Amino acid sequence: MTGQTWTPAPRRGIIPLHPLSFGMLLGRSFSALRHNPKVLFGFGVVIQLIVVVLSASVMAFVFATTFARLESLSPSSPDFEAVLAGTVGMNILAGIAVGLASIAFTALMQGVVAAEIGNAAVGVKATLGTLWKKMLPAFWRLAAFASLSVAFVFGIIVIAFLIIAAFIAGGLGGSMEAIGGLVVLLIVLVLATIPLVVWLTTKLLLVPSILVLERATFRDALVRSWRLTRGRFWVAWGVTFLIGAIMGLAMQVVNIPVALVSSMLGTVIAPTGSTDPSAVMGFVFALLAPQILLLVLQAVTLVVQSTAGTLVYLDCRMRYEGLDQALISHVERRDLGWSAEQLGDPFAVDRDRAVTSAPPPKQVPEWAMNAQYQGAGYPPPQYPAYPADPSAMQAPQQYAPQQYAPQPPPPYAGPGYPAPPAAAPTTPPPAAPPAAAPSDTAATTWTAPGSGPGQSA
């Protein structure tokens, strides 16, 4: 029995452990939902529905309560202005709370998806509890990053408000020319922010993955995302843009016919405007059904976009920092029975290989990379060309013995070694004489064993 033992084949992850092409990044962003649907699909949809229901309930309660109190007062009442200010303030606070809940949901999903894709890359199907433990230390940093988009939009609104206020304070808002110039200025401001938003969003696309998988600080995550996306900006933007376009088109395809059907159901359920409870409930369901379906699609969109961001992160690290070699080594050692303490973190950053402020290395074209990883790139075997006319082919050459010349002995480089004896010339051995042909007159008569001369029967 030999010392070799059988080991199972390595578990394949959702991606091959080498740099990814554009098509692979786009396709695997959608197919990752099949690897762990309970976490990526079920958890995302459930959390999205909970957040939306709670937000709508809070806003409806605050709105109904505050405006019911306001309607009970007469406009001539001395408390009317104070109650009006309180009503507006309460609704603003409720809107801020709803916005914070949306930010927390976005941060939660980005962290869980990043942790899941990191495990799925090495063939591990983790539970929700495991992913939650890995995401939780970076939750507040994820929430702070998710708040940047809200702060950016709020800053644009403040700038637009200040421009309008400046025009009005300068007395330039009374003429039609001034109003037209203000409108043009606001349109230019909005159009100028579009490429800025696209640029910043793409350059910071990898921040959630870095926060979760590398446990980096907020500043380090921003710097590393900025550096890792150099040379891969258009790929990262193209993947996220196509995912947004595909999911947006899917939402429109679903929303338009469902909205038409729900509007027709309203007239069918209550054609005379009846206030019967069953008719009212049916009408409410006909209105809410398409909204619930759109919420599901929005949750799927967030999951797919977060998956794409994590895959782009893995691709950039494979190209610039050799992460693919670290992941391959991790998978091989894990399959050999190494413990988690011995394996360590496969996504830990090697400071000697980490990207710096220097320009990134020149990238290999995708067609050349695909040929390399698909086994191409080797020169084809050379075969002799045969003429079209078989009669023109040459007859095979007769074998002739080759005379070998004596070769000088190899020199000895090291001191102190004796010189080797001179090699005897290697000449081919003399040819053996041919065996004598049997005589034609020899007896060829067969005799039985034991009947030869000198033997008795």
C-alpha positions, 0 to 999 in steps of 0.5 A, a space after each residue: 500500500 503506497 502513501 498516496 491518499 485520494 483527495 476530492 477535486 477542488 470545489 469550483 467557485 462562481 468564477 474562474 481564478 484568473 482575470 475576468 473578461 468584460 462578458 464574464 463580469 456581466 454574465 457572472 453578475 446575474 448567475 451569482 444569484 443561483 449560487 446562494 439564492 436564499 441569501 442573495 435573493 430571499 434576504 434582499 427581497 425580504 429586507 427591501 419589503 420590510 424597509 418599504 412597508 415600515 417607511 410607508 407606515 411611518 410617513 402615512 402615520 406622521 402625515 395623517 396625524 400632523 395634518 389632522 391636527 392642523 385641519 382642526 385649527 382655524 387659519 385665524 387662530 393664534 396657534 395656527 402658524 406654530 402648528 403649521 411649522 410643527 407639521 412641516 418639521 415633523 414631516 421633514 424629520 420623518 422623511 429623514 428617518 425614511 432616508 436613513 433607513 434606505 441608506 442602512 438597507 443599501 449598506 446592509 445589502 452591499 456588505 452581505 453581497 460582498 461577503 457572499 461573493 468573496 466566499 463564492 469565489 473559492 467555492 464556499 456556500 456560507 450561511 446568512 449568519 456567517 455573512 452577517 458576522 463578516 459584514 457587521 464590523 464594517 457596517 457603520 463604514 458602509 453606512 457612511 459610504 452609502 450616505 455620500 450619495 445622499 450628501 452629494 445630491 443634497 449639496 447639488 440642491 443647496 447650490 441650486 437654491 443658493 443660485 436662485 436666491 442670489 438671482 432674486 436678491 440681486 433683483 434679476 428675477 423680474 424680467 423674462 430674460 433673467 428667468 430664461 438665463 436662470 433656467 439655462 444656468 440650472 440646466 447646465 449645472 445639472 448636465 455638468 453633474 452627470 459626468 461628475 456623478 458617473 466618474 465618482 461612482 465608478 472610481 469608488 465602486 470597489 469601496 464596499 468590497 474593500 471595507 468588508 473583505 479587507 477590513 480596511 478603514 474608510 480612508 484606505 478603502 477610498 484610496 484603494 478603490 481609486 487606485 485599483 480602478 485605474 486602467 479598468 474604468 471603462 470596463 467597470 462603468 460599462 458593466 454597471 451601466 449595462 446592468 442598470 439598463 437591463 434591469 430598468 428595461 425589465 422594470 418598464 416591461 413589467 410595470 406598463 402591462 401590470 399598471 394597465 391591468 390594475 387600472 382595468 381591474 379597478 373598474 371591474 371590481 368597483 364599476 359603480 364606485 361602491 364602498 363595500 369592504 371587499 371591493 375596496 380591498 380588491 382595488 387596493 390589492 390591484 394597486 399594490 400588486 405592481 408596486 410589490 413586483 417593482 420592489 422585488 425587481 429593485 432588490 434584485 437590481 441592487 443585488 446584481 449591481 453589488 455583485 458586479 462591483 465585487 467581481 470588478 474588485 476581484 478582477 482588478 486585484 487579480 490583474 494588479 496584485 496577483 490575487 488569483 494565485 493567492 486564491 488558488 493556493 488557498 483552495 488547494 490547501 483547504 482541500 488538503 485539510 488545512 484548518 481555518 487558522 492555518 489558511 488565514 485570510 485569502 483576501 489579505 493585502 500583501 503590501 509588497 504587491 499592493 497598488 501604489 500611486 505609480 501608474 498601473 502596468 499595461 494590460 493584456 488585451 482580452 482576446 490574448 488573455 482568453 487565448 492564453 487561458 483557453 489553452 491557445 497560444 501554442 504554435 501549431 505542429 509543422 507537417 510536411 507538405 505533400 504534392 497534389 500528384 502522388 506520382 511526384 512523391 519521392 521514394 523513401 531513402 535507404 538507411 545508411 549507418 552513420 559514422 560517429 566522430 569522437 567528441 572531446 570530454 567536457 571540461 571540469 569547472 571546479 578546482 581539485 578534480 582530476 582530469 577525466 581519461 581520454 575517451 576512446 573513439 566511438 566507432 561502430 562495431 564491425 558488422 557480424 558475418 551473415 549466417 550461412 544459408 542452409 544447404 539445399 541437400 540437407 535432410 529435412 525428414 522429420 523423425 520422432 523424439 528418441 529415434 535418433 542415432 544411439 537411442 533405442 525405441 
